[in-house]
């Protein structure tokens, strides 16, 4: 893909390689992409930078993944919506453990993570068109932040760590909260409301712009921090579920698409926050190892 060809989507993986439950997605610090339900339900698929797909982890006990994020240690965190919990995968061993279990959740759907590993989870009740918002500490402690919302879905933290974005799929609204240094939310206000189609996953770039998947329309909208539509990228598939950033410079946007069971990609003009976090954490880990070796 040419670096100067921005906001033009193309098919990245073969259609129907994933089930219609394809979600996630997230890139590790080595450039591999991960998404849920490759080949069959209950799996996590790994896609190499050149688009080769394989099963990475098989989830057990009826678990099915949804949103994926990586923490500072490089562990994969997965919203397990069927068993009301957040899973953690140690990447080197592929060992799966439970970070947090909350039986009162309808389902953890999508997750966002702060620079210091605090997780926020959307919790939609699709039948009732309601939703809740949760915070999960690094030790697994889970706190209900808000209930009585619409169908909460996409969720993201701004690159400066001072805002939390949450959308409501059926109500087509994106809300923004002030986010304090200790991960408390306040001053909720409406960022944007759409007139049609659903909303799903969201991710920020490092300039603070918010990319939002328009489920049913087959597009990704780029919103400014002030709520102005800057771009709308049309996809081949219609039911786009989520997105993430990766590539050699963090400026490749990967979009999971349910009706075609695959991933599309397009180039953007600024790196994504999730990619930048991974690179910064990788550098910190390398530096820490070097310091340990010098001191030994």
Number of C-alpha atoms within 10 A of each C-alpha: 12 7 11 9 12 15 20 14 21 16 17 19 19 15 17 17 19 29 20 20 22 34 32 30 26 27 28 22 20 14 20 18 24 26 32 32 27 29 18 17 19 20 23 28 25 23 21 15 16 10 14 13 21 16 17 17 19 18 18 10 8 11 19 21 30 27 31 28 24 22 21 18 13 18 18 21 26 29 27 25 21 16 20 20 23 28 22 22 19 14 15 8 7 14 10 19 12 14 18 19 18 18 10 8 21 19 25 31 30 31 29 27 24 22 16 14 16 17 24 27 29 27 27 26 18 15 7 9 16 20 23 23 22 19 22 22 16 14 10 17 12 17 13 14 13 12 14 11 17 22 25 34 29 29 29 28 28 23 21 13 17 15 20 25 24 27 30 25 25 18 20 20 20 24 17 23 19 17 20 13 11 8 19 12 17 13 8 14 12 14 19 16 14 12 8 13 14 21 30 26 31 29 26 27 25 18 16 20 23 26 27 26 29 28 23 18 17 19 21 28 17 24 20 17 16 11 15 13 15 12 13 17 17 18 22 14 23 18 24 33 32 33 28 30 30 27 18 11 14 25 21 24 22 25 31 31 30 24 20 22 24 25 29 22 22 24 24 20 15 17 22 27 25 29 26 19 19 24 17 12 18 18 12 13 15 10 12 12 11 11 11 9 9 8 7 5
